[in-house]
Amino acid sequence: MTTGCLERALVWFAEHGTRAVQARRKENSASIKETAEHFEASTATVKRYCTA
C-alpha cells in the first residue's frame, strides 16, 4: 500500500470504520481474521471495533 493509499484508508477508517467493520462481519458471518483481511486491517483493530 502506498503512503497516499494508507493515509486515505486511515481517514476512511476514522470516519466510518467501526460501523462498516461491524456490519460487514455480521452480514457475512465472517471471522475476525476474514474481516481484517477484507479491510486490510489488523485483527486487533477488528476486535476493537467489534467490541465497541
C-alpha positions in Angstrom: 0.0 0.0 0.0 1.4 3.4 -0.9 1.6 6.2 1.5 -1.3 8.1 -0.1 -3.4 5.0 0.0 -2.6 4.4 3.6 -3.4 8.0 4.5 -6.8 7.7 2.7 -7.5 4.4 4.4 -6.8 5.8 7.8 -9.0 8.8 7.2 -11.8 6.5 6.0 -11.5 4.2 9.0 -11.5 7.1 11.4 -14.8 8.3 9.8 -16.6 5.1 9.1 -14.6 2.2 10.4 -16.5 0.9 13.4 -19.9 0.7 11.7 -18.6 -0.7 8.4 -16.5 -3.3 10.1 -19.3 -4.4 12.4 -21.8 -4.5 9.6 -19.5 -6.4 7.2 -18.6 -9.0 9.9 -22.3 -9.5 10.8 -23.7 -9.6 7.3 -21.2 -12.2 6.1 -20.9 -14.2 9.3 -17.1 -13.5 8.9 -14.4 -14.3 11.4 -12.2 -11.6 12.8 -9.4 -12.7 10.6 -11.6 -12.7 7.4 -12.9 -9.2 8.3 -9.4 -7.9 8.9 -8.2 -9.3 5.6 -11.1 -7.7 3.7 -10.4 -4.3 5.2 -6.6 -4.7 5.1 -6.6 -4.0 8.9 -5.1 -5.8 11.8 -7.1 -8.4 13.8 -6.6 -6.1 16.8 -8.4 -3.3 15.0 -11.3 -5.5 14.1 -11.6 -6.8 17.6 -11.5 -3.3 19.0 -14.2 -2.2 16.5 -16.4 -5.2 17.1 -16.4 -4.8 20.9 -17.2 -1.0 20.7 
